[in-house]
Amino acid sequence: MVEVSGELCCERTGMALSQHMRQGLSEVFIDRTRAGRRGPDTAYTLGGPFFCPGCGEGMKVEGCHATCRRCGGVLDEFVYPLIEVHPHP
C-alpha cells in the first residue's frame, strides 16, 4: 500500500481505498495494533492472487483464508470488501 494525494492505494493496481478499509488494513498490517480476524471455514475458495497490504508478499491462500507468508497477517475480514466494494482492474 502507498499513499497518493492523501489516499491509501494499492501499489500494484492503483486502486484507492475507502477510509474505513484504510483504517482496518492499517491497524492489522501497518500499525499492528490488532490481529486480523480469521473468517469461518466455508466451502468457498478464494481466487487470487492476494498480496499483503503491509509487506507486499504473496499471501498463502487456503480455501477461504488468506495469510501473509512473511508477516503472518490475516486478510480474511477484508476479502469481501476488497472484492465487492474495491474491485481491482
PDB file of N, CA, C and O in Angstrom:
ATOM      1  N   MET A   1       0.841  -1.167   0.000  1.00  0.00           N
ATOM      2  CA  MET A   1       0.000   0.000   0.000  1.00  0.00           C
ATOM      3  C   MET A   1       0.891   1.237   0.000  1.00  0.00           C
ATOM      4  O   MET A   1       1.936   1.276   0.650  1.00  0.00           O
ATOM      5  N   VAL A   2       0.457   2.226  -0.733  1.00  0.00           N
ATOM      6  CA  VAL A   2       1.175   3.501  -0.787  1.00  0.00           C
ATOM      7  C   VAL A   2       0.175   4.641  -0.644  1.00  0.00           C
ATOM      8  O   VAL A   2      -0.997   4.500  -0.993  1.00  0.00           O
ATOM      9  N   GLU A   3       0.644   5.765  -0.131  1.00  0.00           N
ATOM     10  CA  GLU A   3      -0.220   6.930  -0.014  1.00  0.00           C
ATOM     11  C   GLU A   3      -0.010   7.819  -1.231  1.00  0.00           C
ATOM     12  O   GLU A   3       1.116   8.191  -1.561  1.00  0.00           O
ATOM     13  N   VAL A   4      -1.126   8.155  -1.899  1.00  0.00           N
ATOM     14  CA  VAL A   4      -1.093   9.003  -3.081  1.00  0.00           C
ATOM     15  C   VAL A   4      -2.121  10.116  -2.883  1.00  0.00           C
ATOM     16  O   VAL A   4      -3.316   9.844  -2.765  1.00  0.00           O
ATOM     17  N   SER A   5      -1.667  11.347  -2.847  1.00  0.00           N
ATOM     18  CA  SER A   5      -2.550  12.509  -2.667  1.00  0.00           C
ATOM     19  C   SER A   5      -3.489  12.344  -1.472  1.00  0.00           C
ATOM     20  O   SER A   5      -4.667  12.692  -1.548  1.00  0.00           O
ATOM     21  N   GLY A   6      -2.962  11.812  -0.372  1.00  0.00           N
ATOM     22  CA  GLY A   6      -3.750  11.668   0.847  1.00  0.00           C
ATOM     23  C   GLY A   6      -4.626  10.435   0.905  1.00  0.00           C
ATOM     24  O   GLY A   6      -5.310  10.225   1.906  1.00  0.00           O
ATOM     25  N   GLU A   7      -4.630   9.607  -0.138  1.00  0.00           N
ATOM     26  CA  GLU A   7      -5.412   8.368  -0.145  1.00  0.00           C
ATOM     27  C   GLU A   7      -4.464   7.175  -0.107  1.00  0.00           C
ATOM     28  O   GLU A   7      -3.374   7.214  -0.678  1.00  0.00           O
ATOM     29  N   LEU A   8      -4.891   6.119   0.571  1.00  0.00           N
ATOM     30  CA  LEU A   8      -4.124   4.882   0.575  1.00  0.00           C
ATOM     31  C   LEU A   8      -4.538   4.084  -0.644  1.00  0.00           C
ATOM     32  O   LEU A   8      -5.724   3.837  -0.861  1.00  0.00           O
ATOM     33  N   CYS A   9      -3.557   3.681  -1.442  1.00  0.00           N
ATOM     34  CA  CYS A   9      -3.826   2.983  -2.706  1.00  0.00           C
ATOM     35  C   CYS A   9      -3.030   1.689  -2.781  1.00  0.00           C
ATOM     36  O   CYS A   9      -1.954   1.565  -2.197  1.00  0.00           O
ATOM     37  N   CYS A  10      -3.573   0.746  -3.499  1.00  0.00           N
ATOM     38  CA  CYS A  10      -2.868  -0.490  -3.802  1.00  0.00           C
ATOM     39  C   CYS A  10      -1.740  -0.145  -4.775  1.00  0.00           C
ATOM     40  O   CYS A  10      -1.985   0.399  -5.851  1.00  0.00           O
ATOM     41  N   GLU A  11      -0.510  -0.463  -4.392  1.00  0.00           N
ATOM     42  CA  GLU A  11       0.640  -0.130  -5.232  1.00  0.00           C
ATOM     43  C   GLU A  11       0.609  -0.872  -6.561  1.00  0.00           C
ATOM     44  O   GLU A  11       1.024  -0.324  -7.583  1.00  0.00           O
ATOM     45  N   ARG A  12       0.131  -2.092  -6.562  1.00  0.00           N
ATOM     46  CA  ARG A  12       0.114  -2.912  -7.782  1.00  0.00           C
ATOM     47  C   ARG A  12      -0.950  -2.483  -8.779  1.00  0.00           C
ATOM     48  O   ARG A  12      -0.740  -2.576  -9.989  1.00  0.00           O
ATOM     49  N   THR A  13      -2.115  -2.003  -8.275  1.00  0.00           N
ATOM     50  CA  THR A  13      -3.226  -1.694  -9.188  1.00  0.00           C
ATOM     51  C   THR A  13      -3.616  -0.220  -9.220  1.00  0.00           C
ATOM     52  O   THR A  13      -4.306   0.212 -10.143  1.00  0.00           O
ATOM     53  N   GLY A  14      -3.182   0.560  -8.224  1.00  0.00           N
ATOM     54  CA  GLY A  14      -3.558   1.961  -8.152  1.00  0.00           C
ATOM     55  C   GLY A  14      -4.939   2.192  -7.559  1.00  0.00           C
ATOM     56  O   GLY A  14      -5.401   3.332  -7.514  1.00  0.00           O
ATOM     57  N   MET A  15      -5.612   1.132  -7.102  1.00  0.00           N
ATOM     58  CA  MET A  15      -6.954   1.241  -6.553  1.00  0.00           C
ATOM     59  C   MET A  15      -6.931   1.977  -5.208  1.00  0.00           C
ATOM     60  O   MET A  15      -6.186   1.594  -4.306  1.00  0.00           O
ATOM     61  N   ALA A  16      -7.747   3.035  -5.071  1.00  0.00           N
ATOM     62  CA  ALA A  16      -7.856   3.775  -3.817  1.00  0.00           C
ATOM     63  C   ALA A  16      -8.802   3.045  -2.864  1.00  0.00           C
ATOM     64  O   ALA A  16      -9.749   2.390  -3.301  1.00  0.00           O
ATOM     65  N   LEU A  17      -8.544   3.161  -1.575  1.00  0.00           N
ATOM     66  CA  LEU A  17      -9.359   2.505  -0.559  1.00  0.00           C
ATOM     67  C   LEU A  17     -10.245   3.504   0.168  1.00  0.00           C
ATOM     68  O   LEU A  17      -9.897   4.678   0.292  1.00  0.00           O
ATOM     69  N   SER A  18     -11.389   3.034   0.649  1.00  0.00           N
ATOM     70  CA  SER A  18     -12.244   3.861   1.491  1.00  0.00           C
ATOM     71  C   SER A  18     -11.509   4.134   2.805  1.00  0.00           C
ATOM     72  O   SER A  18     -10.559   3.428   3.145  1.00  0.00           O
ATOM     73  N   GLN A  19     -11.944   5.148   3.533  1.00  0.00           N
ATOM     74  CA  GLN A  19     -11.326   5.460   4.818  1.00  0.00           C
ATOM     75  C   GLN A  19     -11.512   4.307   5.807  1.00  0.00           C
ATOM     76  O   GLN A  19     -10.617   4.022   6.602  1.00  0.00           O
ATOM     77  N   HIS A  20     -12.660   3.651   5.760  1.00  0.00           N
ATOM     78  CA  HIS A  20     -12.925   2.510   6.642  1.00  0.00           C
ATOM     79  C   HIS A  20     -11.950   1.373   6.351  1.00  0.00           C
ATOM     80  O   HIS A  20     -11.385   0.787   7.274  1.00  0.00           O
ATOM     81  N   MET A  21     -11.753   1.061   5.070  1.00  0.00           N
ATOM     82  CA  MET A  21     -10.830  -0.002   4.677  1.00  0.00           C
ATOM     83  C   MET A  21      -9.400   0.386   5.049  1.00  0.00           C
ATOM     84  O   MET A  21      -8.630  -0.440   5.540  1.00  0.00           O
ATOM     85  N   ARG A  22      -9.059   1.640   4.812  1.00  0.00           N
ATOM     86  CA  ARG A  22      -7.712   2.122   5.153  1.00  0.00           C
ATOM     87  C   ARG A  22      -7.446   1.926   6.638  1.00  0.00           C
ATOM     88  O   ARG A  22      -6.385   1.433   7.022  1.00  0.00           O
ATOM     89  N   GLN A  23      -8.407   2.309   7.474  1.00  0.00           N
ATOM     90  CA  GLN A  23      -8.227   2.182   8.916  1.00  0.00           C
ATOM     91  C   GLN A  23      -8.003   0.730   9.318  1.00  0.00           C
ATOM     92  O   GLN A  23      -7.077   0.429  10.071  1.00  0.00           O
ATOM     93  N   GLY A  24      -8.844  -0.169   8.823  1.00  0.00           N
ATOM     94  CA  GLY A  24      -8.728  -1.577   9.186  1.00  0.00           C
ATOM     95  C   GLY A  24      -7.422  -2.199   8.723  1.00  0.00           C
ATOM     96  O   GLY A  24      -6.755  -2.891   9.493  1.00  0.00           O
ATOM     97  N   LEU A  25      -7.050  -1.958   7.465  1.00  0.00           N
ATOM     98  CA  LEU A  25      -5.797  -2.513   6.947  1.00  0.00           C
ATOM     99  C   LEU A  25      -4.590  -1.936   7.676  1.00  0.00           C
ATOM    100  O   LEU A  25      -3.614  -2.645   7.925  1.00  0.00           O
ATOM    101  N   SER A  26      -4.654  -0.655   8.015  1.00  0.00           N
ATOM    102  CA  SER A  26      -3.550  -0.030   8.757  1.00  0.00           C
ATOM    103  C   SER A  26      -3.409  -0.650  10.148  1.00  0.00           C
ATOM    104  O   SER A  26      -2.296  -0.934  10.589  1.00  0.00           O
ATOM    105  N   GLU A  27      -4.536  -0.862  10.841  1.00  0.00           N
ATOM    106  CA  GLU A  27      -4.493  -1.461  12.176  1.00  0.00           C
ATOM    107  C   GLU A  27      -3.847  -2.842  12.156  1.00  0.00           C
ATOM    108  O   GLU A  27      -3.049  -3.174  13.033  1.00  0.00           O
ATOM    109  N   VAL A  28      -4.194  -3.641  11.155  1.00  0.00           N
ATOM    110  CA  VAL A  28      -3.730  -5.030  11.104  1.00  0.00           C
ATOM    111  C   VAL A  28      -2.343  -5.160  10.475  1.00  0.00           C
ATOM    112  O   VAL A  28      -1.494  -5.880  11.001  1.00  0.00           O
ATOM    113  N   PHE A  29      -2.106  -4.473   9.357  1.00  0.00           N
ATOM    114  CA  PHE A  29      -0.891  -4.742   8.594  1.00  0.00           C
ATOM    115  C   PHE A  29       0.213  -3.694   8.722  1.00  0.00           C
ATOM    116  O   PHE A  29       1.365  -3.986   8.402  1.00  0.00           O
ATOM    117  N   ILE A  30      -0.105  -2.494   9.176  1.00  0.00           N
ATOM    118  CA  ILE A  30       0.917  -1.451   9.243  1.00  0.00           C
ATOM    119  C   ILE A  30       1.238  -1.110  10.702  1.00  0.00           C
ATOM    120  O   ILE A  30       2.381  -1.246  11.139  1.00  0.00           O
ATOM    121  N   ASP A  31       0.219  -0.665  11.453  1.00  0.00           N
ATOM    122  CA  ASP A  31       0.431  -0.293  12.854  1.00  0.00           C
ATOM    123  C   ASP A  31       0.522  -1.512  13.765  1.00  0.00           C
ATOM    124  O   ASP A  31       1.138  -1.452  14.829  1.00  0.00           O
ATOM    125  N   ARG A  32      -0.089  -2.613  13.347  1.00  0.00           N
ATOM    126  CA  ARG A  32      -0.127  -3.864  14.116  1.00  0.00           C
ATOM    127  C   ARG A  32      -0.711  -3.665  15.512  1.00  0.00           C
ATOM    128  O   ARG A  32      -0.211  -4.210  16.497  1.00  0.00           O
ATOM    129  N   THR A  33      -1.791  -2.862  15.575  1.00  0.00           N
ATOM    130  CA  THR A  33      -2.459  -2.623  16.851  1.00  0.00           C
ATOM    131  C   THR A  33      -3.496  -3.690  17.161  1.00  0.00           C
ATOM    132  O   THR A  33      -4.012  -3.755  18.277  1.00  0.00           O
ATOM    133  N   ARG A  34      -3.800  -4.524  16.182  1.00  0.00           N
ATOM    134  CA  ARG A  34      -4.698  -5.662  16.415  1.00  0.00           C
ATOM    135  C   ARG A  34      -4.405  -6.732  15.370  1.00  0.00           C
ATOM    136  O   ARG A  34      -3.824  -6.454  14.321  1.00  0.00           O
ATOM    137  N   ALA A  35      -4.818  -7.955  15.675  1.00  0.00           N
ATOM    138  CA  ALA A  35      -4.654  -9.066  14.734  1.00  0.00           C
ATOM    139  C   ALA A  35      -5.845  -9.111  13.794  1.00  0.00           C
ATOM    140  O   ALA A  35      -6.962  -8.775  14.185  1.00  0.00           O
ATOM    141  N   GLY A  36      -5.611  -9.522  12.567  1.00  0.00           N
ATOM    142  CA  GLY A  36      -6.704  -9.708  11.620  1.00  0.00           C
ATOM    143  C   GLY A  36      -7.586 -10.855  12.071  1.00  0.00           C
ATOM    144  O   GLY A  36      -7.100 -11.839  12.629  1.00  0.00           O
ATOM    145  N   ARG A  37      -8.884 -10.728  11.829  1.00  0.00           N
ATOM    146  CA  ARG A  37      -9.825 -11.776  12.231  1.00  0.00           C
ATOM    147  C   ARG A  37      -9.921 -12.846  11.147  1.00  0.00           C
ATOM    148  O   ARG A  37     -10.181 -12.545   9.982  1.00  0.00           O
ATOM    149  N   ARG A  38      -9.713 -14.064  11.536  1.00  0.00           N
ATOM    150  CA  ARG A  38      -9.835 -15.194  10.619  1.00  0.00           C
ATOM    151  C   ARG A  38     -11.313 -15.478  10.424  1.00  0.00           C
ATOM    152  O   ARG A  38     -12.062 -15.560  11.397  1.00  0.00           O
ATOM    153  N   GLY A  39     -11.737 -15.627   9.182  1.00  0.00           N
ATOM    154  CA  GLY A  39     -13.132 -15.914   8.886  1.00  0.00           C
ATOM    155  C   GLY A  39     -13.492 -17.353   9.180  1.00  0.00           C
ATOM    156  O   GLY A  39     -12.610 -18.188   9.380  1.00  0.00           O
ATOM    157  N   PRO A  40     -14.779 -17.652   9.207  1.00  0.00           N
ATOM    158  CA  PRO A  40     -15.206 -19.033   9.445  1.00  0.00           C
ATOM    159  C   PRO A  40     -14.850 -19.913   8.247  1.00  0.00           C
ATOM    160  O   PRO A  40     -14.739 -19.427   7.122  1.00  0.00           O
ATOM    161  N   ASP A  41     -14.675 -21.188   8.495  1.00  0.00           N
ATOM    162  CA  ASP A  41     -14.435 -22.128   7.404  1.00  0.00           C
ATOM    163  C   ASP A  41     -15.706 -22.247   6.578  1.00  0.00           C
ATOM    164  O   ASP A  41     -16.793 -22.445   7.121  1.00  0.00           O
ATOM    165  N   THR A  42     -15.564 -22.126   5.279  1.00  0.00           N
ATOM    166  CA  THR A  42     -16.700 -22.278   4.369  1.00  0.00           C
ATOM    167  C   THR A  42     -16.252 -23.107   3.180  1.00  0.00           C
ATOM    168  O   THR A  42     -15.067 -23.407   3.034  1.00  0.00           O
ATOM    169  N   ALA A  43     -17.190 -23.474   2.342  1.00  0.00           N
ATOM    170  CA  ALA A  43     -16.872 -24.228   1.136  1.00  0.00           C
ATOM    171  C   ALA A  43     -16.332 -23.306   0.045  1.00  0.00           C
ATOM    172  O   ALA A  43     -15.827 -23.779  -0.973  1.00  0.00           O
ATOM    173  N   TYR A  44     -16.436 -21.987   0.253  1.00  0.00           N
ATOM    174  CA  TYR A  44     -15.980 -21.021  -0.729  1.00  0.00           C
ATOM    175  C   TYR A  44     -14.459 -21.041  -0.824  1.00  0.00           C
ATOM    176  O   TYR A  44     -13.773 -21.105   0.197  1.00  0.00           O
ATOM    177  N   THR A  45     -13.934 -20.986  -2.029  1.00  0.00           N
ATOM    178  CA  THR A  45     -12.495 -20.938  -2.251  1.00  0.00           C
ATOM    179  C   THR A  45     -12.126 -19.598  -2.852  1.00  0.00           C
ATOM    180  O   THR A  45     -12.700 -19.176  -3.856  1.00  0.00           O
ATOM    181  N   LEU A  46     -11.168 -18.934  -2.233  1.00  0.00           N
ATOM    182  CA  LEU A  46     -10.711 -17.641  -2.734  1.00  0.00           C
ATOM    183  C   LEU A  46      -9.954 -17.815  -4.039  1.00  0.00           C
ATOM    184  O   LEU A  46      -9.253 -18.804  -4.248  1.00  0.00           O
ATOM    185  N   GLY A  47     -10.113 -16.837  -4.902  1.00  0.00           N
ATOM    186  CA  GLY A  47      -9.280 -16.780  -6.091  1.00  0.00           C
ATOM    187  C   GLY A  47      -7.968 -16.138  -5.702  1.00  0.00           C
ATOM    188  O   GLY A  47      -7.458 -16.369  -4.606  1.00  0.00           O
ATOM    189  N   GLY A  48      -7.448 -15.373  -6.548  1.00  0.00           N
ATOM    190  CA  GLY A  48      -6.207 -14.705  -6.193  1.00  0.00           C
ATOM    191  C   GLY A  48      -5.544 -14.202  -7.448  1.00  0.00           C
ATOM    192  O   GLY A  48      -6.149 -14.232  -8.519  1.00  0.00           O
ATOM    193  N   PRO A  49      -4.368 -13.759  -7.347  1.00  0.00           N
ATOM    194  CA  PRO A  49      -3.553 -13.770  -6.136  1.00  0.00           C
ATOM    195  C   PRO A  49      -3.897 -12.617  -5.211  1.00  0.00           C
ATOM    196  O   PRO A  49      -4.476 -11.617  -5.634  1.00  0.00           O
ATOM    197  N   PHE A  50      -3.536 -12.767  -3.940  1.00  0.00           N
ATOM    198  CA  PHE A  50      -3.648 -11.716  -2.946  1.00  0.00           C
ATOM    199  C   PHE A  50      -2.250 -11.381  -2.472  1.00  0.00           C
ATOM    200  O   PHE A  50      -1.392 -12.258  -2.368  1.00  0.00           O
ATOM    201  N   PHE A  51      -2.020 -10.093  -2.180  1.00  0.00           N
ATOM    202  CA  PHE A  51      -0.723  -9.640  -1.703  1.00  0.00           C
ATOM    203  C   PHE A  51      -0.909  -8.916  -0.385  1.00  0.00           C
ATOM    204  O   PHE A  51      -1.893  -8.200  -0.200  1.00  0.00           O
ATOM    205  N   CYS A  52       0.029  -9.097   0.530  1.00  0.00           N
ATOM    206  CA  CYS A  52      -0.045  -8.486   1.847  1.00  0.00           C
ATOM    207  C   CYS A  52      -0.027  -6.963   1.733  1.00  0.00           C
ATOM    208  O   CYS A  52       0.869  -6.404   1.101  1.00  0.00           O
ATOM    209  N   PRO A  53      -1.008  -6.283   2.338  1.00  0.00           N
ATOM    210  CA  PRO A  53      -1.029  -4.827   2.320  1.00  0.00           C
ATOM    211  C   PRO A  53       0.121  -4.204   3.103  1.00  0.00           C
ATOM    212  O   PRO A  53       0.433  -3.030   2.905  1.00  0.00           O
ATOM    213  N   GLY A  54       0.751  -4.965   3.983  1.00  0.00           N
ATOM    214  CA  GLY A  54       1.853  -4.435   4.780  1.00  0.00           C
ATOM    215  C   GLY A  54       3.209  -4.592   4.141  1.00  0.00           C
ATOM    216  O   GLY A  54       3.966  -3.627   4.038  1.00  0.00           O
ATOM    217  N   CYS A  55       3.533  -5.818   3.702  1.00  0.00           N
ATOM    218  CA  CYS A  55       4.884  -6.059   3.191  1.00  0.00           C
ATOM    219  C   CYS A  55       4.923  -6.402   1.707  1.00  0.00           C
ATOM    220  O   CYS A  55       6.006  -6.496   1.130  1.00  0.00           O
ATOM    221  N   GLY A  56       3.767  -6.593   1.076  1.00  0.00           N
ATOM    222  CA  GLY A  56       3.721  -6.854  -0.359  1.00  0.00           C
ATOM    223  C   GLY A  56       3.958  -8.300  -0.758  1.00  0.00           C
ATOM    224  O   GLY A  56       3.916  -8.622  -1.946  1.00  0.00           O
ATOM    225  N   GLU A  57       4.203  -9.164   0.189  1.00  0.00           N
ATOM    226  CA  GLU A  57       4.450 -10.582  -0.077  1.00  0.00           C
ATOM    227  C   GLU A  57       3.174 -11.250  -0.593  1.00  0.00           C
ATOM    228  O   GLU A  57       2.071 -10.891  -0.180  1.00  0.00           O
ATOM    229  N   GLY A  58       3.327 -12.213  -1.487  1.00  0.00           N
ATOM    230  CA  GLY A  58       2.181 -13.001  -1.928  1.00  0.00           C
ATOM    231  C   GLY A  58       1.609 -13.756  -0.746  1.00  0.00           C
ATOM    232  O   GLY A  58       2.354 -14.317   0.057  1.00  0.00           O
ATOM    233  N   MET A  59       0.287 -13.774  -0.635  1.00  0.00           N
ATOM    234  CA  MET A  59      -0.345 -14.420   0.506  1.00  0.00           C
ATOM    235  C   MET A  59      -0.623 -15.889   0.222  1.00  0.00           C
ATOM    236  O   MET A  59      -0.882 -16.283  -0.915  1.00  0.00           O
ATOM    237  N   LYS A  60      -0.565 -16.685   1.277  1.00  0.00           N
ATOM    238  CA  LYS A  60      -0.900 -18.098   1.200  1.00  0.00           C
ATOM    239  C   LYS A  60      -2.423 -18.196   1.275  1.00  0.00           C
ATOM    240  O   LYS A  60      -3.030 -17.779   2.261  1.00  0.00           O
ATOM    241  N   VAL A  61      -3.030 -18.745   0.235  1.00  0.00           N
ATOM    242  CA  VAL A  61      -4.487 -18.884   0.193  1.00  0.00           C
ATOM    243  C   VAL A  61      -4.825 -20.356   0.379  1.00  0.00           C
ATOM    244  O   VAL A  61      -4.384 -21.212  -0.388  1.00  0.00           O
ATOM    245  N   GLU A  62      -5.612 -20.635   1.408  1.00  0.00           N
ATOM    246  CA  GLU A  62      -6.074 -21.990   1.689  1.00  0.00           C
ATOM    247  C   GLU A  62      -7.586 -21.946   1.829  1.00  0.00           C
ATOM    248  O   GLU A  62      -8.109 -21.474   2.839  1.00  0.00           O
ATOM    249  N   GLY A  63      -8.288 -22.437   0.814  1.00  0.00           N
ATOM    250  CA  GLY A  63      -9.743 -22.408   0.831  1.00  0.00           C
ATOM    251  C   GLY A  63     -10.242 -20.982   0.888  1.00  0.00           C
ATOM    252  O   GLY A  63     -10.067 -20.218  -0.062  1.00  0.00           O
ATOM    253  N   CYS A  64     -10.867 -20.616   2.008  1.00  0.00           N
ATOM    254  CA  CYS A  64     -11.442 -19.278   2.167  1.00  0.00           C
ATOM    255  C   CYS A  64     -10.589 -18.382   3.058  1.00  0.00           C
ATOM    256  O   CYS A  64     -11.078 -17.368   3.556  1.00  0.00           O
ATOM    257  N   HIS A  65      -9.325 -18.738   3.266  1.00  0.00           N
ATOM    258  CA  HIS A  65      -8.440 -17.981   4.143  1.00  0.00           C
ATOM    259  C   HIS A  65      -7.207 -17.491   3.397  1.00  0.00           C
ATOM    260  O   HIS A  65      -6.687 -18.184   2.523  1.00  0.00           O
ATOM    261  N   ALA A  66      -6.735 -16.280   3.749  1.00  0.00           N
ATOM    262  CA  ALA A  66      -5.527 -15.709   3.150  1.00  0.00           C
ATOM    263  C   ALA A  66      -4.634 -15.170   4.264  1.00  0.00           C
ATOM    264  O   ALA A  66      -5.046 -14.322   5.056  1.00  0.00           O
ATOM    265  N   THR A  67      -3.396 -15.682   4.308  1.00  0.00           N
ATOM    266  CA  THR A  67      -2.438 -15.307   5.342  1.00  0.00           C
ATOM    267  C   THR A  67      -1.110 -14.953   4.689  1.00  0.00           C
ATOM    268  O   THR A  67      -0.674 -15.627   3.756  1.00  0.00           O
ATOM    269  N   CYS A  68      -0.467 -13.900   5.176  1.00  0.00           N
ATOM    270  CA  CYS A  68       0.824 -13.487   4.624  1.00  0.00           C
ATOM    271  C   CYS A  68       1.891 -14.504   4.986  1.00  0.00           C
ATOM    272  O   CYS A  68       2.011 -14.908   6.143  1.00  0.00           O
ATOM    273  N   ARG A  69       2.656 -14.910   4.000  1.00  0.00           N
ATOM    274  CA  ARG A  69       3.739 -15.864   4.223  1.00  0.00           C
ATOM    275  C   ARG A  69       4.873 -15.257   5.049  1.00  0.00           C
ATOM    276  O   ARG A  69       5.561 -15.978   5.771  1.00  0.00           O
ATOM    277  N   ARG A  70       5.075 -13.956   4.953  1.00  0.00           N
ATOM    278  CA  ARG A  70       6.202 -13.305   5.630  1.00  0.00           C
ATOM    279  C   ARG A  70       5.830 -12.829   7.032  1.00  0.00           C
ATOM    280  O   ARG A  70       6.499 -13.179   8.004  1.00  0.00           O
ATOM    281  N   CYS A  71       4.757 -12.026   7.140  1.00  0.00           N
ATOM    282  CA  CYS A  71       4.457 -11.399   8.436  1.00  0.00           C
ATOM    283  C   CYS A  71       3.331 -12.091   9.203  1.00  0.00           C
ATOM    284  O   CYS A  71       3.121 -11.796  10.379  1.00  0.00           O
ATOM    285  N   GLY A  72       2.608 -13.004   8.561  1.00  0.00           N
ATOM    286  CA  GLY A  72       1.544 -13.738   9.244  1.00  0.00           C
ATOM    287  C   GLY A  72       0.219 -13.008   9.346  1.00  0.00           C
ATOM    288  O   GLY A  72      -0.716 -13.522   9.960  1.00  0.00           O
ATOM    289  N   GLY A  73       0.111 -11.808   8.756  1.00  0.00           N
ATOM    290  CA  GLY A  73      -1.140 -11.055   8.804  1.00  0.00           C
ATOM    291  C   GLY A  73      -2.270 -11.805   8.106  1.00  0.00           C
ATOM    292  O   GLY A  73      -2.061 -12.431   7.067  1.00  0.00           O
ATOM    293  N   VAL A  74      -3.464 -11.737   8.683  1.00  0.00           N
ATOM    294  CA  VAL A  74      -4.639 -12.437   8.158  1.00  0.00           C
ATOM    295  C   VAL A  74      -5.540 -11.447   7.423  1.00  0.00           C
ATOM    296  O   VAL A  74      -5.939 -10.430   7.991  1.00  0.00           O
ATOM    297  N   LEU A  75      -5.857 -11.739   6.173  1.00  0.00           N
ATOM    298  CA  LEU A  75      -6.644 -10.846   5.317  1.00  0.00           C
ATOM    299  C   LEU A  75      -8.135 -11.174   5.314  1.00  0.00           C
ATOM    300  O   LEU A  75      -8.925 -10.412   4.755  1.00  0.00           O
ATOM    301  N   ASP A  76      -8.533 -12.275   5.916  1.00  0.00           N
ATOM    302  CA  ASP A  76      -9.898 -12.803   5.791  1.00  0.00           C
ATOM    303  C   ASP A  76     -11.004 -11.756   5.927  1.00  0.00           C
ATOM    304  O   ASP A  76     -11.897 -11.695   5.082  1.00  0.00           O
ATOM    305  N   GLU A  77     -10.959 -10.936   6.969  1.00  0.00           N
ATOM    306  CA  GLU A  77     -12.043  -9.980   7.220  1.00  0.00           C
ATOM    307  C   GLU A  77     -12.151  -8.908   6.140  1.00  0.00           C
ATOM    308  O   GLU A  77     -13.167  -8.220   6.051  1.00  0.00           O
ATOM    309  N   PHE A  78     -11.110  -8.762   5.319  1.00  0.00           N
ATOM    310  CA  PHE A  78     -11.088  -7.719   4.301  1.00  0.00           C
ATOM    311  C   PHE A  78     -11.378  -8.242   2.891  1.00  0.00           C
ATOM    312  O   PHE A  78     -11.551  -7.451   1.964  1.00  0.00           O
ATOM    313  N   VAL A  79     -11.433  -9.559   2.723  1.00  0.00           N
ATOM    314  CA  VAL A  79     -11.566 -10.129   1.376  1.00  0.00           C
ATOM    315  C   VAL A  79     -12.860  -9.685   0.703  1.00  0.00           C
ATOM    316  O   VAL A  79     -12.824  -9.220  -0.436  1.00  0.00           O
ATOM    317  N   TYR A  80     -13.998  -9.816   1.375  1.00  0.00           N
ATOM    318  CA  TYR A  80     -15.268  -9.434   0.744  1.00  0.00           C
ATOM    319  C   TYR A  80     -15.268  -7.966   0.317  1.00  0.00           C
ATOM    320  O   TYR A  80     -15.577  -7.675  -0.838  1.00  0.00           O
ATOM    321  N   PRO A  81     -14.927  -7.021   1.221  1.00  0.00           N
ATOM    322  CA  PRO A  81     -14.931  -5.627   0.764  1.00  0.00           C
ATOM    323  C   PRO A  81     -13.886  -5.346  -0.310  1.00  0.00           C
ATOM    324  O   PRO A  81     -14.110  -4.493  -1.169  1.00  0.00           O
ATOM    325  N   LEU A  82     -12.758  -6.037  -0.283  1.00  0.00           N
ATOM    326  CA  LEU A  82     -11.759  -5.824  -1.332  1.00  0.00           C
ATOM    327  C   LEU A  82     -12.287  -6.257  -2.699  1.00  0.00           C
ATOM    328  O   LEU A  82     -11.989  -5.624  -3.712  1.00  0.00           O
ATOM    329  N   ILE A  83     -13.060  -7.321  -2.726  1.00  0.00           N
ATOM    330  CA  ILE A  83     -13.567  -7.845  -3.990  1.00  0.00           C
ATOM    331  C   ILE A  83     -14.831  -7.103  -4.428  1.00  0.00           C
ATOM    332  O   ILE A  83     -14.955  -6.723  -5.592  1.00  0.00           O
ATOM    333  N   GLU A  84     -15.757  -6.900  -3.508  1.00  0.00           N
ATOM    334  CA  GLU A  84     -17.063  -6.339  -3.869  1.00  0.00           C
ATOM    335  C   GLU A  84     -17.115  -4.804  -3.878  1.00  0.00           C
ATOM    336  O   GLU A  84     -17.759  -4.210  -4.743  1.00  0.00           O
ATOM    337  N   VAL A  85     -16.437  -4.169  -2.920  1.00  0.00           N
ATOM    338  CA  VAL A  85     -16.526  -2.713  -2.781  1.00  0.00           C
ATOM    339  C   VAL A  85     -15.349  -2.005  -3.456  1.00  0.00           C
ATOM    340  O   VAL A  85     -15.482  -0.874  -3.924  1.00  0.00           O
ATOM    341  N   HIS A  86     -14.211  -2.674  -3.503  1.00  0.00           N
ATOM    342  CA  HIS A  86     -12.987  -2.091  -4.051  1.00  0.00           C
ATOM    343  C   HIS A  86     -12.476  -2.993  -5.183  1.00  0.00           C
ATOM    344  O   HIS A  86     -11.386  -3.553  -5.072  1.00  0.00           O
ATOM    345  N   PRO A  87     -13.239  -3.140  -6.258  1.00  0.00           N
ATOM    346  CA  PRO A  87     -12.799  -4.062  -7.323  1.00  0.00           C
ATOM    347  C   PRO A  87     -11.485  -3.609  -7.937  1.00  0.00           C
ATOM    348  O   PRO A  87     -11.270  -2.424  -8.193  1.00  0.00           O
ATOM    349  N   HIS A  88     -10.618  -4.573  -8.163  1.00  0.00           N
ATOM    350  CA  HIS A  88      -9.325  -4.306  -8.793  1.00  0.00           C
ATOM    351  C   HIS A  88      -9.470  -4.422 -10.318  1.00  0.00           C
ATOM    352  O   HIS A  88     -10.202  -5.278 -10.814  1.00  0.00           O
ATOM    353  N   PRO A  89      -8.774  -3.565 -11.042  1.00  0.00           N
ATOM    354  CA  PRO A  89      -8.839  -3.655 -12.514  1.00  0.00           C
ATOM    355  C   PRO A  89      -8.141  -4.896 -13.039  1.00  0.00           C
ATOM    356  O   PRO A  89      -8.105  -5.119 -14.249  1.00  0.00           O
TER     357      PRO A  89
END
